[in-house]
């Protein structure tokens, strides 16, 4: 089942979805056809850019978490070495 099918089945008998869909359609229907299409393209490009930024932010966070794990392990190895060195009585 695709996302579109999921949305359709969820909204099939939902009056709120019907009203929102109608209002969305009407908001474009009141515009001249070429303006409506250009506005639609503008909004799709905007949200596509937002999606790209969100994906980059997610990648950045994942990389920072992995970097934090590596750094934590490095610190733990260093602390273990120090305790072994200081514990040997040298």
C-alpha positions, 0 to 999 in steps of 0.5 A: 500500500502506497502513502497515497493509498493510505491517505485515501483510505484514511480520508475516505469517510472523514468529513474533516479531510473532505472539507480540507481537501475542498478548501485546498482545491478552492484556494487554487481554483480561485486563481487563474490557471497559470498562476495556480500552476506557478504557485504550485511549482513554487510551493513544491520547490520550497518544500523540496528545499526544506526537505533537503535541509532536513535530510542534511541536518539528520545526516549531520546529527548522525555523523556527530553522534558517531563522532561522539561515540568515537571520541568517547571510546578514545577518552575511555582508552586514554583513561584506562591507560592512565589508570594502568600506568599510575597503578603500576607504581612506576 
